[in-house]
Amino acid sequence: MAHLACIGSHAINGVAELHTELLKTIVLKDFFEMWPERFSNKTNGVTPRRFLRVCNSELSTLINDTIGKGWVTDITRLRELEPFAKDAEFRKQWRAVKRLKKEQLTTHVFTQTGIKIDPDWFFDVQVKRIHEYKRQHLNMLYVITQYCRIKRDPKYQPLPTVFLFGGKAAPGYFMAKRIIKLITAVGEVINADPQVNQYMRVAFIPDFNVKLAQLIYPAGDLSEQISTAGKEASGTGNMKFMMNGAATIGTLDGANIEILKEVGPENFFLFGLTTKQVERLRYDGYRPASFIENDPRIAEALSLLSSGHFSNGDKDVFFPIVENLRWDDPYFVLADFSSYAACQERVSQTRENVEKWTSISIFNTARSGKFSSDRAIQEYTKEIWNVKPAMISTRKRSR
């Protein structure tokens, strides 16, 4: 189908810079060599009217009061917020809005799941389609290692964090549904343990959809964009979180690369193998067992899963996940674990400084202009569709 589309089309584009390069060099390499003039990049965008103005009216009001309303139709004007990142009073107002959005989400989570969450905690959020390449199980491995560390060391008292998940799995995708089971089962153990639940809690929010997303994006502090490098075409959840002031922890994948360019490395938490490093490791012969042997944290987490610790003694429940990671690990979860855990440590150190974290949050919103659907549509109209804007009169016609 893709080959027929390439022959029958006058334009071919990827939806992020990395995606476009992969099309040119790997996926559609032969077509690019024949017709390089047909290829271009059109990075995805999301509408700020829905994913900031509507879903976060409180933040929109603060922005309006600070720089005016012009950003609604020209989102690049959000850059005017940057100087206010140095304003202590503005940062205070920014935090007040974030807390209000957290309160709204905690009410929903409690109503739907019965899990109590403190809105003053740090919200680490991963909501997206459930898939092995998006690596929700990498996130959960880290959660389990944190659980183990708290249980083992009474002196370890991390800043309180709630790990929030949401998303849908394809009905026939066994491993994806087993990952959902992993999240909920580990969450049940952690949330019921008084030694642990004063520092961390886990919740899977059911029935993820656009309406629920509009409640989640404004409440996030940290946006989990941790797919295996080279696997995500673009992503749009990363943009929606960014618009609402969440910092990104992510790999050099999809539009993460462009988000990093926009906000700068000081406002982005980068980890993991690059696309070329992934391909090199695969070519050389990836042996996931070596990472288990060299990192006792991974070995302990997998051992707990195998023992039935998180499944009421049933050793079969997570056997497929453990065996997949131990012998195959097609998405390099174990290879990236150490880097991910170290990056999470950097997140923890950074957020100890509340004012600094607030500045990071402001900068993410201020520099989200590139990721508006307005920009994306304008690029398509000028460079591919060859159409011009149509003027629409608002005057009523006389009968």
Phi, psi and omega in degrees: 000316180296320180294318177297320180296321179296319181291322185271359184252153175265350181215142179226129181219150168268172185246015170197159184303315180294317180302315180297318179295322178294323176298316183292321190261340184230294192296314183236038186304314182298319180292323179295322179293328178281316187229064182300333182291344180279344188266139174204169177252139175223088181300136180303162173215166177231154184281125177290341179294318179276312193268010167220305184297313183277312188282345180223065184297329180294316178291322178300319179297317178298317179295317178303315182292340185263315184235003182093178186264000185297337182297337184298325178253351175221084189294343177297341179290349175299341176302337180293349178283340189306314180299334183283350174296340178268356183267113185300320181292320178294319178299322178297316179294322179300315180295324180297320177295315181300318180295321178299317179293328176292319178301316180297320180288321181297325177298316179295315182299317180295318180298320185275330188237342185080004181271125180272131180231137178273122181294348177276354178282167177277132183256107177260113194237133172228099178236121182181176176304139179279118181204148181300325182288337176279345165062048170300331181286338171294314176303315183290327175300318177296318178302316180295320179293326175294318176303313181297319182294319178295318180295325185277327188235100180299339181280345180279116183230082182292159175297134185303132183222138170251129179262112185253136180230155173194158179146169181245149175248143175299139186307324183264007184267091186302311186295323178297317179292329177289330176293322175299317177300321178300313181299312184290323182290315177296321178300319179300318180292313182294314184293338182264357184260109184296337177288332186256322190289356173278350180241334181207148174217158183229135177219134171256117183272118186285164172057053180294127177206182185297320180299316178291322179302323180294342175271330186276312186306316181292342185268347186287137171265318182235128181260118182274110179232073198245031180295156175298130183305129180098355185257335183265121180300309181211297189090142173234338175300323178301323179288321182293319175297316181301315180302329183264014170087019175272142172277153182257133163254121188196169176268170174280076184220146176054219181283354174307322182300318181284328174297317178300318178297322183289314187269339183087153184298337181285347181241020182216143182250099188262139176209171164093169178292149172276172179301316180294322179292323176298313181295322178294317179295320178294318181294320182287342182104090183285129179238091184300330181301332181294328179286328175293318181295328185264355180227101182299337178295316179295315181301318181293317181297314180293325178296318178297318178296319181292329185281349183087012183302324182257012183221037177054037177086355180280111184279350184273338188302311184256012177304316181299320180292314182298313181294323177299316180288320187291322189246342184234298179047062186296342182247018169058041177298310184290326179296329182263355188299312183301316179295320179295315180297319178295323179292321176298326176295321178293324174301313182299317180294321182292317185284353172298331175267097186300319182294320179295317180296322178297320178298319177300317179299314180297316181297324179295317176294315184298330185253023181271003186303323182300335190262024174278143176295339177301313179296315181299315181294321178298321178295318178297315184295321183280321192255345181233307187280337181055049177238157180247154179299146177255129178283129181247122180280138177264358180284140177285138178283141176280142181277000000 
